[in-house]
């Protein structure tokens, strides 16, 4: 077999010039011809293939040489990557270091070894001495999973105070810290994940000191003396921070850019127990990941238009214990996933129709301790996911029919209001209601159709009212009714006709009951047990009628409280 020598020579030149990808391809192309024309000279095919193999080997050698050169060039030009590798090797070395607490450390701190690192609790000692000893024994400590230095007399955190230490969680609470140098946490950039500074004397956000902490996840600055958050003290860009507490400080105003550096990562903000007079709308607007916002115990007087805007993931909003009197109909815009809303202990006097209608996911609404006097039609209608509604400790005198239309409320609390009558239609729409609390009202009468729409009712608390009787068919439709609390009323007779079929337990203590055989006739073998601080005044009495049982005097040493338990014979 022969090949064209001129084409072979050309192939060899291309090979040694490192310009060819596949010499064999050219040779194969020549071999595919059935006849060859030798213009210059021909050579034996065995020799040609030997030379082709030599060419290919040379090409591989050149490629290896070229690749090695490129790698060396890449390493020379990649100082950042080199430093990262060195840091990583150092960190792995620390992680592999045998974890042990030196005796000198144990004399200052409580030391616990764990698989994830050392846990040190060094409270009530000299903080500076602790840090000095930790640095001197770093080689034996390795990674410090948690360092707790509470009540250590720290006032100033100087530059490099923790340099050389590898700490994931640092607790400096309950000291007297007034300032933190911007280089205090030097060297902890990629390691520190949680920083606790509550109960100190900081007067402003230590923004510069926080700036290098790129791995920080949680930050607690509550219970300090931090004042208004101005632009120059805004939180730095901390891309991993998801939880911050600034509760119980002296924050009355917040600049609109205060949280810009964390708006894409923060999930929980606690601004409770400050002196905010209105919602810092521009500062809390547009959080992409925010799920919980706490603004309780401030001085907020109203929820103005667009107070909460563009918070797509927020599911908990705590506005309890403010001075809110009014809620604008457009106070909430693009807040589609709110599930828990706390408006406890404010001064709200009115709930306008459909005020909460945009909260399609709302599950719990707490309006306890406000100044509501009346529930209007459609106040809580069409809230198809609302399960718990708390309206206790208001001044509610009237509930208009239609207040709860198309509602899915399971638990409704109306304790400590001013209701006097329970009327038909008052609870219409509450088809899923299971627990209803009407304790401590002024109820003296109940319409027999008051609970007609609430056929799933299981527990009813009517204690501490002024009831003298209950109509016989009041609970006829409540087949799941388990417990009724009628204690603390003015019942003189047991209204067994009202609950003789379904109710398992009835509480009747602290009622002026008059026991007589004619009044307490029980049918279907149902028993009533009465206990008093004195001898039992009523007891079971045999009756010739097998379907009725009278109650007469009996002797028995009872418990101290007076109560009725009604049992239909099924334990």
C-alpha positions as CSV (number, residue, x, y, z in Angstrom):
1,X,0.0,0.0,0.0
2,X,1.4,3.4,-1.0
3,X,0.4,6.9,-0.2
4,X,1.2,10.2,-1.9
5,X,4.6,11.3,-0.4
6,X,4.0,15.0,-1.0
7,X,0.8,14.9,1.0
8,X,2.5,12.9,3.7
9,X,5.3,15.6,4.0
10,X,2.6,18.3,4.2
11,X,0.9,16.4,7.0
12,X,4.1,16.0,8.9
13,X,4.8,19.7,8.7
14,X,1.3,20.5,10.0
15,X,1.8,18.0,12.8
16,X,5.0,19.6,14.1
17,X,3.5,23.0,13.7
18,X,0.7,22.0,16.0
19,X,-1.9,23.0,13.4
20,X,-3.5,19.7,12.7
21,X,-6.2,17.9,14.7
22,X,-6.1,14.5,13.1
23,X,-3.3,13.3,10.9
24,X,-4.7,9.9,10.5
25,X,-7.8,11.5,8.9
26,X,-5.6,12.7,6.0
27,X,-3.9,9.4,5.6
28,X,-7.2,7.6,5.7
29,X,-8.5,9.9,3.0
30,X,-5.6,9.0,0.8
31,X,-6.0,5.3,1.5
32,X,-9.6,5.5,0.4
33,X,-8.4,6.0,-3.3
34,X,-8.0,2.8,-5.3
35,X,-5.0,4.1,-7.3
36,X,-2.3,6.5,-6.3
37,X,-0.2,8.7,-8.5
38,X,3.3,9.3,-7.4
39,X,4.6,12.5,-8.9
40,X,7.8,12.6,-6.9
41,X,8.5,9.3,-5.2
42,X,6.8,6.5,-3.3
43,X,7.6,4.9,0.0
44,X,6.7,1.6,1.6
45,X,3.3,1.7,3.4
46,X,4.8,0.2,6.6
47,X,7.3,2.9,6.9
48,X,4.6,5.6,6.2
49,X,2.4,4.3,9.0
50,X,5.3,4.2,11.4
51,X,6.0,7.8,10.7
52,X,2.3,8.7,11.1
53,X,2.4,7.1,14.5
54,X,5.5,9.1,15.4
55,X,3.6,12.2,14.3
56,X,0.6,11.5,16.4
57,X,2.8,10.8,19.5
58,X,4.6,14.1,18.9
59,X,1.2,15.9,18.6
60,X,0.1,14.4,22.0
61,X,3.4,15.5,23.6
62,X,3.0,19.0,22.3
63,X,-0.6,19.2,23.6
64,X,0.5,18.0,27.0
65,X,3.3,20.6,27.0
66,X,0.8,23.3,25.8
67,X,-1.7,22.4,28.5
68,X,0.8,22.5,31.2
69,X,1.9,25.9,30.1
70,X,-1.6,27.1,30.1
71,X,-2.3,25.7,33.6
72,X,0.8,27.5,34.9
73,X,-0.3,30.7,33.3
74,X,-3.8,30.3,34.8
75,X,-2.4,29.8,38.3
76,X,-0.1,32.7,38.0
77,X,-2.9,35.0,37.0
78,X,-5.4,33.7,39.6
79,X,-4.2,35.0,42.9
80,X,-7.8,35.1,44.3
81,X,-8.4,31.5,43.6
82,X,-5.0,30.6,45.0
83,X,-5.9,32.4,48.2
84,X,-9.2,30.7,48.4
85,X,-7.6,27.3,48.1
86,X,-5.1,28.2,50.8
87,X,-7.9,29.4,53.1
88,X,-9.9,26.2,52.4
89,X,-6.9,24.0,53.2
90,X,-6.5,25.9,56.4
91,X,-10.1,25.6,57.3
92,X,-10.1,21.9,56.6
93,X,-7.0,21.6,58.7
94,X,-8.8,23.3,61.6
95,X,-11.8,21.1,61.2
96,X,-9.6,18.0,61.3
97,X,-7.9,19.2,64.5
98,X,-8.7,17.1,67.5
99,X,-11.3,19.0,69.5
100,X,-10.3,19.5,73.1
101,X,-10.6,22.2,75.7
102,X,-7.3,23.1,77.4
103,X,-7.5,23.1,81.2
104,X,-6.8,26.8,81.3
105,X,-9.9,27.5,79.2
106,X,-12.0,25.2,81.5
107,X,-10.9,27.4,84.4
108,X,-12.7,30.4,82.8
109,X,-15.5,28.8,80.7
110,X,-17.8,25.9,80.6
111,X,-16.6,23.9,77.6
112,X,-18.5,21.2,75.7
113,X,-17.2,19.2,72.8
114,X,-19.5,18.3,70.0
115,X,-19.2,16.8,66.5
116,X,-19.7,20.3,65.0
117,X,-17.2,22.1,67.2
118,X,-16.5,23.4,70.6
119,X,-19.3,25.1,72.7
120,X,-17.9,27.7,75.2
121,X,-20.0,29.4,77.8
122,X,-17.9,32.1,79.5
123,X,-20.4,34.2,81.5
124,X,-19.6,36.3,84.5
125,X,-15.8,36.5,83.9
126,X,-13.3,38.9,82.4
127,X,-14.1,39.0,78.6
128,X,-10.8,40.3,77.5
129,X,-8.9,37.6,79.4
130,X,-11.2,34.9,77.8
131,X,-10.5,36.1,74.3
132,X,-6.7,36.3,75.0
133,X,-6.7,32.7,76.3
134,X,-8.8,31.5,73.3
135,X,-6.3,33.0,70.8
136,X,-3.4,31.4,72.7
137,X,-5.0,28.0,72.5
138,X,-6.6,28.2,69.0
139,X,-4.7,25.3,67.7
140,X,-6.3,23.0,70.3
141,X,-9.8,24.5,70.0
142,X,-10.4,24.3,66.2
143,X,-13.8,25.5,65.1
144,X,-15.8,27.2,67.9
145,X,-19.4,26.3,67.3
146,X,-20.6,28.8,69.9
147,X,-19.0,31.3,72.1
148,X,-21.2,32.8,74.8
149,X,-19.8,35.8,76.8
150,X,-22.7,37.1,78.8
151,X,-22.1,39.5,81.7
152,X,-18.3,39.8,81.0
153,X,-18.0,43.5,81.6
154,X,-17.3,44.4,77.9
155,X,-17.8,48.0,77.0
156,X,-15.7,48.5,73.9
157,X,-14.9,45.9,71.1
158,X,-11.6,47.0,69.6
159,X,-10.2,46.3,66.2
160,X,-9.1,42.7,65.7
161,X,-10.6,41.6,69.1
162,X,-11.6,38.2,67.7
163,X,-8.9,37.9,65.0
164,X,-7.5,34.3,64.6
165,X,-10.7,32.7,66.1
166,X,-13.1,30.7,64.0
167,X,-16.5,31.3,65.6
168,X,-19.9,30.4,64.1
169,X,-22.2,31.8,66.8
170,X,-21.1,34.7,69.0
171,X,-23.2,35.8,72.0
172,X,-22.2,39.1,73.6
173,X,-25.5,39.8,75.3
174,X,-25.9,41.3,78.8
175,X,-22.7,43.4,78.7
176,X,-22.3,47.2,78.6
177,X,-21.1,47.6,75.0
178,X,-21.3,51.1,73.7
179,X,-19.3,50.9,70.5
180,X,-17.9,48.3,68.2
181,X,-14.9,49.0,66.0
182,X,-15.4,48.5,62.2
183,X,-12.6,45.9,62.3
184,X,-13.7,44.1,65.4
185,X,-14.7,40.9,63.5
186,X,-11.7,40.9,61.2
187,X,-11.0,37.3,60.0
188,X,-14.5,36.0,60.7
189,X,-16.0,37.1,57.4
190,X,-16.9,33.7,56.0
191,X,-17.5,31.9,59.3
192,X,-19.7,33.9,61.7
193,X,-23.3,33.0,61.1
194,X,-25.1,34.4,64.2
195,X,-24.3,37.5,66.2
196,X,-26.2,38.2,69.5
197,X,-25.8,41.7,71.0
198,X,-29.0,42.2,72.9
199,X,-29.1,43.9,76.3
200,X,-26.2,46.3,75.7
201,X,-25.8,50.1,75.4
202,X,-25.5,50.6,71.7
203,X,-26.9,53.8,70.4
204,X,-26.7,53.2,66.7
205,X,-26.5,50.3,64.3
206,X,-22.8,49.1,64.0
207,X,-23.1,49.1,60.2
208,X,-19.4,49.3,59.4
209,X,-18.5,46.4,61.8
210,X,-21.2,44.3,60.2
211,X,-20.1,45.0,56.6
212,X,-17.5,42.2,56.2
213,X,-19.7,39.5,57.7
214,X,-20.8,37.9,54.4
215,X,-21.9,34.6,56.1
216,X,-24.1,36.2,58.7
217,X,-27.6,34.6,58.9
218,X,-29.1,36.0,62.2
219,X,-28.5,39.3,64.0
220,X,-30.0,40.3,67.4
221,X,-29.7,43.9,68.5
222,X,-32.8,44.0,70.7
223,X,-32.8,45.8,74.1
224,X,-30.2,48.4,73.4
225,X,-30.6,52.2,73.1
226,X,-30.5,52.4,69.3
227,X,-32.1,55.6,68.1
228,X,-33.5,56.6,64.7
229,X,-32.0,54.7,61.8
230,X,-30.5,57.2,59.4
231,X,-29.1,56.6,55.9
232,X,-25.5,56.5,57.1
233,X,-26.3,53.8,59.6
234,X,-28.3,51.6,57.2
235,X,-27.7,47.9,57.2
236,X,-24.9,46.9,54.9
237,X,-25.4,44.4,52.0
238,X,-25.6,41.1,53.8
239,X,-26.8,38.7,51.2
240,X,-27.5,35.8,53.6
241,X,-29.0,37.6,56.5
242,X,-32.6,36.4,57.0
243,X,-33.5,37.3,60.6
244,X,-32.9,40.6,62.5
245,X,-34.3,41.8,65.8
246,X,-34.3,45.5,66.7
247,X,-37.0,45.2,69.3
248,X,-37.1,47.3,72.5
249,X,-34.9,50.1,71.4
250,X,-35.6,53.8,70.9
251,X,-36.3,53.8,67.2
252,X,-38.9,56.4,66.3
253,X,-38.0,56.9,62.6
254,X,-36.5,54.7,59.9
255,X,-34.9,56.0,56.7
256,X,-36.4,54.6,53.6
257,X,-33.0,53.0,52.6
258,X,-32.3,51.5,56.0
259,X,-33.0,47.9,54.9
260,X,-32.1,48.2,51.2
261,X,-29.0,46.0,51.7
262,X,-31.0,43.0,52.9
263,X,-34.3,43.3,51.0
264,X,-33.6,40.3,48.9
265,X,-32.8,38.0,51.8
266,X,-34.5,39.0,55.0
267,X,-37.4,36.9,56.2
268,X,-38.1,38.2,59.7
269,X,-37.9,41.7,61.1
270,X,-38.7,42.5,64.7
271,X,-39.3,46.2,65.4
272,X,-41.5,45.7,68.4
273,X,-41.4,47.8,71.5
274,X,-40.0,51.0,69.9
275,X,-41.5,54.5,69.5
276,X,-42.7,54.4,65.9
277,X,-45.7,56.7,65.4
278,X,-46.6,55.3,62.0
279,X,-45.7,52.4,59.9
280,X,-42.3,52.9,58.2
281,X,-44.0,52.2,54.9
282,X,-41.1,53.2,52.5
283,X,-38.6,51.3,54.6
284,X,-40.5,48.0,54.7
285,X,-41.8,48.1,51.2
286,X,-40.7,45.7,48.5
287,X,-39.1,42.9,50.6
288,X,-38.9,39.9,48.3
289,X,-38.5,37.2,51.0
290,X,-40.1,38.8,54.1
291,X,-42.4,36.4,55.8
292,X,-42.9,38.0,59.3
293,X,-42.9,41.6,60.4
294,X,-43.3,42.6,64.1
295,X,-44.4,46.1,64.9
296,X,-46.1,45.5,68.2
297,X,-45.9,47.8,71.2
298,X,-45.2,51.0,69.3
299,X,-47.2,54.3,69.0
300,X,-48.8,53.7,65.6
301,X,-52.1,55.5,65.5
302,X,-53.5,54.6,62.1
303,X,-52.9,52.3,59.1
304,X,-52.8,54.8,56.3
305,X,-53.1,54.1,52.6
306,X,-50.3,51.9,51.2
307,X,-48.8,51.2,54.7
308,X,-48.0,47.7,53.5
309,X,-47.1,47.4,49.9
310,X,-45.4,44.8,47.6
311,X,-44.8,42.1,50.3
312,X,-45.5,39.0,48.2
313,X,-44.5,36.4,50.8
314,X,-45.4,37.9,54.1
315,X,-47.6,35.6,56.1
316,X,-47.4,37.1,59.6
317,X,-48.0,40.7,60.6
318,X,-48.0,41.7,64.3
319,X,-49.5,45.1,65.1
320,X,-50.6,44.3,68.6
321,X,-50.6,46.9,71.4
322,X,-50.4,50.1,69.4
323,X,-52.9,53.0,69.3
324,X,-54.5,52.2,66.0
325,X,-58.0,53.7,65.6
326,X,-58.6,53.5,61.9
327,X,-57.6,51.2,59.0
328,X,-57.7,52.6,55.5
329,X,-59.4,50.5,52.9
330,X,-56.1,50.5,50.8
331,X,-53.7,50.1,53.7
332,X,-52.7,46.8,52.2
333,X,-51.7,46.5,48.5
334,X,-50.2,43.3,47.0
335,X,-50.0,41.4,50.2
336,X,-51.5,38.2,48.9
337,X,-50.2,35.6,51.3
338,X,-51.0,37.1,54.7
339,X,-52.2,34.3,57.0
340,X,-51.8,35.7,60.6
341,X,-52.8,39.2,61.5
342,X,-52.5,40.5,65.0
343,X,-54.4,43.7,65.8
344,X,-54.8,43.0,69.5
345,X,-55.1,45.8,72.1
346,X,-55.6,48.8,69.8
347,X,-58.3,51.4,69.7
348,X,-60.2,50.2,66.6
349,X,-63.8,51.3,66.7
350,X,-65.1,50.0,63.4
351,X,-64.5,47.3,60.8
352,X,-65.8,48.5,57.5
353,X,-67.4,46.0,55.1
354,X,-64.9,43.8,53.2
355,X,-62.0,45.5,54.9
356,X,-60.1,42.2,55.0
357,X,-61.5,40.9,51.8
358,X,-58.2,41.0,49.9
359,X,-56.6,38.5,52.3
360,X,-57.6,35.3,50.5
361,X,-55.1,33.2,52.6
362,X,-55.9,34.8,56.0
363,X,-56.3,32.0,58.6
364,X,-56.2,33.9,61.9
365,X,-57.4,37.4,62.8
366,X,-57.0,38.7,66.4
367,X,-58.9,41.9,67.3
368,X,-59.0,41.2,71.0
369,X,-59.1,44.3,73.3
370,X,-60.3,47.0,70.9
371,X,-63.2,49.3,71.0
372,X,-65.6,47.6,68.6
373,X,-69.2,48.3,69.4
374,X,-71.0,46.7,66.5
375,X,-70.2,44.2,63.7
376,X,-71.6,45.4,60.4
377,X,-72.9,43.3,57.5
378,X,-70.0,41.8,55.6
379,X,-67.4,42.7,58.2
380,X,-65.9,39.2,58.0
381,X,-67.7,37.8,54.9
382,X,-66.1,35.8,52.1
383,X,-63.0,34.9,54.1
384,X,-62.9,31.4,52.9
385,X,-59.6,30.4,54.7
386,X,-60.2,32.2,58.0
387,X,-60.2,29.6,60.8
388,X,-59.8,31.6,64.0
389,X,-61.4,34.9,64.8
390,X,-60.8,36.6,68.1
391,X,-63.2,39.5,69.1
392,X,-63.0,39.2,72.8
393,X,-62.7,42.2,75.2
394,X,-64.4,44.7,73.0
395,X,-67.7,46.7,73.5
396,X,-69.8,44.7,71.0
397,X,-73.5,45.1,71.7
398,X,-74.8,44.1,68.3
399,X,-73.9,41.6,65.6
400,X,-75.8,42.3,62.4
401,X,-77.0,39.4,60.2
402,X,-74.6,38.8,57.4
403,X,-71.5,39.7,59.3
404,X,-70.0,36.3,58.7
405,X,-71.5,35.3,55.3
406,X,-69.4,32.6,53.5
407,X,-66.9,32.5,56.3
408,X,-65.0,29.3,57.2
409,X,-64.4,30.3,60.9
410,X,-63.9,27.2,63.1
411,X,-63.2,29.1,66.4
412,X,-65.0,32.3,67.3
413,X,-64.2,34.1,70.5
414,X,-66.6,36.8,71.7
415,X,-65.8,36.8,75.4
416,X,-66.1,40.0,77.6
417,X,-68.4,42.0,75.3
418,X,-71.8,43.6,75.9
419,X,-74.1,41.3,74.1
420,X,-77.6,41.0,75.8
421,X,-79.5,38.8,73.3
422,X,-78.6,36.0,70.9
423,X,-80.9,36.4,68.0
424,X,-81.7,34.5,64.9
425,X,-79.3,35.2,62.0
426,X,-76.6,36.5,64.2
427,X,-74.2,33.6,63.4
428,X,-75.5,32.8,59.9
429,X,-72.8,31.9,57.5
430,X,-70.7,30.1,60.1
431,X,-71.4,26.7,58.7
432,X,-68.0,25.3,59.9
433,X,-68.1,26.7,63.4
434,X,-67.0,24.2,66.1
435,X,-66.1,26.4,69.1
436,X,-68.0,29.5,70.2
437,X,-67.1,31.5,73.3
438,X,-69.6,34.0,74.7
439,X,-68.3,34.1,78.3
440,X,-68.7,37.3,80.4
441,X,-71.3,39.1,78.3
442,X,-74.8,40.3,79.5
443,X,-76.8,37.6,77.7
444,X,-80.2,37.1,79.3
445,X,-82.1,35.4,76.4
446,X,-81.4,33.1,73.5
447,X,-83.6,32.7,70.4
448,X,-84.2,29.1,69.8
449,X,-82.9,29.5,66.2
450,X,-79.8,31.4,67.2
451,X,-77.5,28.5,66.3
452,X,-79.5,27.0,63.5
453,X,-76.7,27.5,60.9
454,X,-74.0,26.2,63.2
455,X,-74.7,22.5,62.9
456,X,-71.1,21.5,63.5
457,X,-70.9,23.2,66.8
458,X,-69.0,21.1,69.4
459,X,-68.2,23.4,72.3
460,X,-70.2,26.4,73.6
461,X,-69.2,28.6,76.4
462,X,-72.1,30.7,77.9
463,X,-70.7,31.1,81.3
464,X,-71.0,34.2,83.5
465,X,-74.0,35.6,81.8
466,X,-77.6,36.3,83.0
467,X,-79.5,33.4,81.5
468,X,-82.6,32.2,83.4
469,X,-83.7,29.6,80.8
470,X,-82.9,28.1,77.5
471,X,-85.6,27.2,74.9
472,X,-86.1,23.5,74.4
473,X,-85.1,23.3,70.7
474,X,-82.1,25.5,70.9
475,X,-79.6,22.8,70.2
476,X,-81.7,20.4,68.2
477,X,-79.6,20.6,65.0
478,X,-76.2,20.4,66.8
479,X,-75.6,16.7,66.5
480,X,-71.9,17.1,67.4
481,X,-72.4,19.2,70.5
482,X,-70.2,17.8,73.2
483,X,-69.9,20.5,75.9
484,X,-71.9,23.5,77.1
485,X,-70.7,25.7,79.9
486,X,-73.6,27.4,81.6
487,X,-71.8,28.1,84.9
488,X,-72.3,31.5,86.6
489,X,-75.8,32.2,85.2
490,X,-79.2,32.6,86.9
491,X,-80.7,29.2,86.0
492,X,-83.1,27.9,88.7
493,X,-83.9,24.7,86.8
494,X,-81.9,22.3,84.7
495,X,-83.0,23.0,81.0
496,X,-82.6,19.4,80.1
497,X,-85.0,19.6,77.2
498,X,-82.6,21.9,75.4
499,X,-79.7,19.4,75.3
500,X,-81.1,16.0,76.3
501,X,-80.3,14.3,73.0
502,X,-76.8,15.3,71.9
503,X,-74.8,17.0,74.7
504,X,-72.3,14.9,76.6
505,X,-71.2,17.4,79.2
506,X,-73.0,20.4,80.8
507,X,-71.4,22.6,83.4
508,X,-73.9,24.3,85.7
509,X,-71.9,25.4,88.7
510,X,-72.7,28.7,90.4
511,X,-76.4,28.8,89.4
512,X,-79.3,29.2,91.9
513,X,-80.7,25.8,91.1
514,X,-83.8,24.6,92.9
515,X,-83.8,20.8,93.0
516,X,-87.2,19.0,93.0
517,X,-88.5,15.8,91.6
518,X,-90.9,17.6,89.3
519,X,-88.3,19.9,87.8
520,X,-85.5,17.4,87.2
521,X,-87.1,14.7,85.2
522,X,-84.5,12.9,83.1
523,X,-85.4,10.7,80.2
524,X,-83.6,7.9,78.3
525,X,-81.5,7.0,81.3
526,X,-79.6,10.2,81.3
527,X,-78.0,11.0,84.7
528,X,-77.3,14.3,86.3
529,X,-74.7,14.6,89.1
530,X,-74.6,17.6,91.4
531,X,-71.8,18.3,93.8
532,X,-71.6,21.0,96.4
533,X,-69.4,22.2,99.2
534,X,-72.2,20.8,101.4
535,X,-74.0,17.5,101.1
536,X,-75.4,16.7,97.7
537,X,-78.9,18.3,97.5
538,X,-80.1,16.2,94.6
539,X,-79.5,12.5,93.8
540,X,-80.9,9.7,91.6
541,X,-84.3,8.3,92.6
542,X,-85.9,5.1,91.3
543,X,-89.1,5.7,89.3
544,X,-91.6,3.1,88.1
545,X,-91.4,4.6,84.6
546,X,-88.3,3.1,83.0
547,X,-87.9,6.0,80.7
548,X,-87.8,8.7,83.4
549,X,-85.7,9.2,86.5
550,X,-86.5,11.7,89.3
551,X,-84.0,13.3,91.5
552,X,-84.5,13.5,95.3
553,X,-82.3,14.1,98.3
554,X,-79.3,11.9,98.9
555,X,-76.2,11.9,101.0
556,X,-72.7,12.1,99.5
557,X,-69.5,13.8,100.3
558,X,-68.8,15.9,97.2
559,X,-66.0,18.0,95.7
560,X,-65.8,21.7,96.7
561,X,-67.3,23.2,93.5
562,X,-70.8,22.9,92.2
563,X,-71.2,21.4,88.7
564,X,-73.4,19.2,86.6
565,X,-72.1,16.5,84.4
566,X,-74.6,15.0,81.9
567,X,-73.8,11.6,80.5
568,X,-76.1,9.7,78.1
569,X,-74.6,6.4,79.3
570,X,-71.9,6.2,76.6
571,X,-68.4,6.5,78.2
